[in-house]
Amino acid sequence: MSVIASFQKYPRRGLVRVRTRELDRVRVRALEHVALWAQANNLKLNRAKTVKAISTDSRHMLPATSIRMLGVTLSNHLSVSDHIRDVISRCAQSLHGGVHTLKIMRCHGMNSDALKTVYKSVVLAKLLHAPSVWWGFATSSDEGRIAAHVRRAVRLNLYHDTDPTVSQLAEDADGTLFENILADPQHVLHHLLPSRTQHSYKLRLRHHDCSLTVKCDARNIITRQLFKDMY
């Protein structure tokens, strides 16, 4: 039996990845490993919040249709539509409940710049939580829903129409994360970078000094940044 298993641990999250033809036999052993690791680190496995995602070579069989990891919901089809729908719903509630509060703030002398700062800090920050994780999986329809939400904020004078778009903000977040990965060899994602290259010539400014690989999946932030502005 060929078994490939990996386990990623977080302070309050755990993700077990197992690929095998005899999954039932491995699943119990993997969960026991999780429980032992949690006990050794003064934690306790919450089985009520534990879900399983079973993947075979040819199809997906998922008792749980989506998994929420560190605030991002990913479906069994690698779609983030549910995540975006949920985030927009919560942001809309904050925006709707905050309109009355913002009107009171205006009446008490708070200027427009301060109100826009509140919107960016509370609503927009929630909307763009961890964009480098899910932005590559967003469809044009998903991006349209996000843009519509921001346009509503523009109509309420909470966001200026000349401010960066959501797409630009997501790209800036990608760039910042990629720079941190390049600069820090201890970064958890640094090992995913391809090998560095040294050139004896310098004809133009380079975005990075990594060697280019085959562009296989543009949804991945590493691939997106490696091939950014490469023409």
Order of alpha helices (4+ residues) and beta strands (2+ residues): beta-beta-alpha-beta-beta-beta-beta-alpha-alpha-alpha-alpha-alpha-alpha
